[in-house]
Amino acid sequence: MYALLLLLALWGGLGCRSVPPPPQNTADLAAAAPDLIPYPRQLQLGQGAFQLKASTRIQVQVTSEEVTQTAQFLAQALQESLGLALKVENKSGKAANAIVLRLNSELQTGPEGYTLSVTPTSIICEAKTGKGLFWAVQSLRQMLAVRLNEPNADNIFAVPAMTVTDEPAFAWRGLLLDVSRHFMSKDFLKRYIDLLSFYKLNTLHLHLTDDQGWRLEIPGYPRLTQVGAWRQEPEGTRHGGYYTAADIRELVAYAQERHIAIVPEIDAPGHVQAALAAYPEFSCTGGPFEVSNHAGVHPDILCAGNEKTYDFLEVVFKQVAGLFPAEYVHIGGDEAPKARWEKCPKCQARMKQEGIAHEEELQGYFTRRMLATLRKHGKKPVAWDEVMKGGIGSETTVQAWHGVGAVKEALGKGAAVIVSPRSSFYFDLNSGITNLRKVLETPIIPPDAPAAQQSLVLGSEAALWTETVPQEKVDGMLFPRLMAFAQNVWQSKPTVSFEDFARRLPAHYAYLDKIGVRYGFETWPVILQPRYDQAAGTFQVQLQPGLANVALHYTLDGTVPTLSAPVYTGAPVQFSTSATLKVVPFKNGEPWNEPVEATFVKHLVLYKTPLFTNNYHPAYPGGGPNALTDGILGDQDYRKGFWQGFERKDMEAVIDLGQEQVVQEVSIRFLQDVNSWIFLPSQVEFQVAGNDKKFSVAKPQEHTVPVTLEKPLVKEFSHQAASKKTRYIKIRAKNIGVCPPGHPGAGGGAYLMADEIMVK
């Protein structure tokens, strides 16, 4: 009771003008501490509280345009969030009933560090730089916006006394927004600039060009936006948009006021079909081309042998450098297939002229030409880790998305690195694959990286690729995972526990609700936990929501659940026949996600555990040891977690039926999704045996599905057992091993994704 009364007093709930000393036991200290994300390095609670009220002043003690701008920003924010119209004044000397902002060059922090001191008489925000001071203000804003939702009876907000000393571990704390595949409005980007700065992220990486759209006006090349900014959808609709120079200047100014650097990306030489649709003469074949309306790696890239290509890029990067004051410009360099270069007379002539042995080195030549252009305009380059294949110098910052190996390779070359592992920080992946805990706990610096190289890690970036994410779905893909990322990249290593982070989340959900952020899920939107009761002959499926405070409505007849459909109450959903279970989470009476669907099929080997020769990949367990016999059929999206993956390895599974039975048919399903490095097996072999374990081997089955087919595909392989008495079933599926030539991941590990083994 004491703790509850104290907590109410601390946050203004009792209408008192003063508060008792803070509690001293650990649990109550945690409850009284502000729910800051990211959590500060040091926070010490003090005695009493500061009473924030209408007469409080925001005091700037040293005249500075930057500090005054931050003070005015704080005043406006408090007016909007709390309804308090605080005056900003330039005043030195002792502060009373004031929020004080000041710079202190002797402060013992880094350039983005700050101190925040709350006493009963004042709140003092202090930093070495304007950027650090802004983060102090954002911490204060979070305390007020996230926890202090209501004043007391005298319209006073009580801010607990405390001392905060804080600074980030990494200088680069960013988010990539892909505005090429789905255009995002200027106002929407401003909204995200506000959200990034609220959580102390300092970089917005705009992916401005790709196969699906060119988003930036370039003088002398009007067709880039007349043609390249618009795509025709398969159903006939037209989608697109672009930013004018005036739009960019407005966005940049808005971001600078919030200490966000906007880093532009012009992707080259690959991912350029939108540009080639406008100017096909920069290709190897001459076209014609259309702006792409589908995902995948496209074969046509910029011609590296055509001098006009470099003239074009000179104009583009000159414009980019003039519009974006950020220190860095991203030049892409990823997923550039070389098939066109191999057959292009101009490219081959260039290779001969420059003494280049192979096409990967030609991309290195292409990259060096772009780097020279950037240097001329005073910019530093960033490129995706594929550019290392063609050779780079230490002057190129590498954005490593292929995991720890790519990070180590870049560090070994002496290059600065931005860490963006696809498996942890790509938020277009389902929240079940890249869940909240994984985002929080993935180390930014590889734990075994040499100490001498660790300082080369500039920081990290989360990324949202938007082929299937229009603007209205962005919130649900980024939040709450972006908050976990903000916490992770603020610290030098994962030190804040997931449990502590999760304890602070509910207050932020309330704030996000208030400002209209339609956040998504912490893990799978709905976690299905099925089992099969053999005695009763029924499936029993427990449901767990991936977010608190949502209601799960479900159907078993394949229809989409509405509010009138049964609501899950905690008892397993039971059914005794094959069925399609659909579940929709509802929040505040409205659907909070698309239907989660699972098809259940009854067959003879339900929940009989296969014995594997090679272990499945730990990142793709498909639900565990019984994933291939749980009766659930995966669909074309492996991200939902129903597929079991084998990287580079063949799949060999043996199932023991327990006794001899008459078996008519054995089947198994596999997935192909080449854009995710997933390929069908090159062949599948079925074997059956009785109690004697003498296996009869059927002729291996092959298929005619090309490895270049981009569209995801599920294929079933089956074997007619001719009603033979069978106890043991063995299935061998041969993995192609590595991604084939011409694939963007050529030579890298290929995945084999298996689903249900069904026996009739």
C-alpha positions, 0 to 999 in steps of 0.5 A: 500500500505504501508503494502504491500511494508513493507512486501515485504521489510521484506522478501527481495522482494525489494532487499534493504539492510535495512528495515523500522520499522515494522508496529504497528497495529495488522493486519500488525504485524500479516502479518509481523510475521513469519509463525511458527508452532508451534507458539512461546509463546512470539514473539516481532517484533523489528526494522530493519532486519538481512541480511543473506548472503554468508559471514555470519558465524555460531558461536559456542561460547562455545566448545561443541560436541552437540552445534557443531553438531547442528551448522553443522546441521544448516549449511547443512540445509541452504546449501540445502534450500537456497544455502548458504554455511555458515562456522561454527567457534568456537569464543567467544566475540561480534558477527557481521554478525553471527548466534550465538549458545550458551548454558546458564544454567541460562536462565529462561526457561525449559529444552526444552526452548530457546530464539531467538534474531534477530537484524540487526547485529546478530541472537542469539540462546540460550538455557539451553540444547542442545535440546532447542538449536536445537528447536531454530535452527528449528524455524530459519529454519522455518523462512527461509524455509517457508517464505523466498523463494527467496533472493533479487538481492544481494543474501541476505535474510532479517530476520525481527528483533524480540525476541522469548521466547519459550518452550513446555508445554509437554515433550512427543510430539509424532507420532505413525507410524504403520510399522507392517501392512505396512512396511516402509523403513529406508529412509522413516522413516528418512524423517519422523524424519526430518519432526517431528523435523522440527515441534518440535515433539520429539518422534517417536513411532514405532509399530513394531509388530502386527498380520500382521507383525513382523519387528525386527530381534531377535537373536535366533528366525530367523523365526520371520523375515523369516516367521513373516515379510511377509504376503500373500495378497488375490490377491496373492502378498507378502508384508513385510520387517524388520529392522536389528540391523544395521538398527535400530542403524542407525535410532537411531543415525539419530534421536538422532542428531535431538533430536527425541527419538524412542520408540519401541513397542512390542505388547503383549499378543494380536496382535501377530499372525505374531509371532505365525505364526513363533512360534506357540508353544507360543500360547494356541492351537499350531496353525498352523497360518498364518501372517494375511492379514486383519484388526481386533482383532484376537482371538489367543494371547500369552499363559500366562500359558506357561513359555516358553512365558516369556523366549521368551519375555525376549530375545525380550526385551533384544534385544529391550533394547540394540538397543533403548536408549530411556527411554521407551519401549511400551509393548502394552497390547491392544485388547487381547481377553481372549477366548483362555485363558479361555479354555487353561489348562496351563493358567487355571493352572497358574491362580490357582497357582497364586490365580488369579480369572479371565482372566483380572487379568491373563493379569495383571500377564502377564503385571507384568512379562513384567515389571520386564523384562523391569526393569532388562534392565533399561527401563520404560514401556508404555502400552495401557489403557486396561492394567488397567483392570488387575491392574497396578501400578503407575510405568506404563505409560498409553497411553490412547486412549479410550478418556477422561474417560481413561485419568481420570482413569489413573490419578486417579491411579497415573499413568503418561499418554500419551493422544491419543484419537482415536476420535481426534488424530488417523489419519487413520480416515478420515480427515472429522471425525478427521478434522484440527480444531478438532485436533487443539482444542482438549484439551490435559489435560481434563479441569476438571482434578484435578490440583494435577493430571495434572502434570502426563500428560506427553503429547500426541501422534498422531497415524497412523494405516496402514492397509489401508495406504501403505507407499505412502499414509502416507503423505496424512493421516498425513499432514496437521493434524500433523501440527495442532497436533504439535501446540496443544501439544506445548501449555498447552491448546488450546490458538492459534485460528484456524483462526490464525493457518489457516492463517499460513498454506499456507506458509507451504503448499508451503514448503511441495510442495517444499520438496515433501510432498503430503499432504492431506485435512483439512476436508473431501476431498470434502464436499457435501451440497445437497438439494432437490428442491421439486418444480423443482424435482431436487437434487442440490448439492454444492461442497466444497473442503477440501483444497484450490487450488484444482479443483473439476471435477465430473461425474453423470454417475458413471464413474471416473472423469478425467481432461476432466470431468466438473469442478465445478464452484460454481453453484450447480450440478443439476440432476432430477433422481437417480444418482451416483455423483463422484468427484475427486479433482485435484491439479497441473493437477493430482488427489489429492484423490480417487473419492468421491462418493455419490449415490442419490435415489429419494423417497417419503420422501426426506428432510422430517425431522424425529422426534427422540425419542433419539438424535443421537450422536453429533460426527456422525450426518451424515449431520444433522437432515435430514441425514436419508432422504437426498437421499444419500446412505452411503457405507461401510465406516462410516468415510465418514460422511453419517451414523447417529450414536446412541451410546447405544441407540435405534433409533426411528424415526417418519416421517410425510408425510404431508398428507395421501398417498398410500405407498407400501414399507418402508425401512431403511439401517444399517451398521455393522463394528464390528472393529469400535464398530458398530453393526446391530440392533437386531431387526427392527420394522415398524409401519404406521398410517393414519391421526388418528395416530393409528399405525399398528405394523408389526412383528419385523424383525431380522437377522442372521448376526453374531456379529463376522463378521469382514467385514463391511456390509450394510443391508437393512430392508424393510416393504411391506405396501400393498398400504395402505394409510399412513401419519405417519411412525415410525421405531424402531431399537433396539441397542444391547447396549454394545459390546458383550462378546469376542469383544475387547470392550466388555461392552463398548458402541455399535453404531447403524449406520442408513442411508436412510429411503426410502418410495415408 
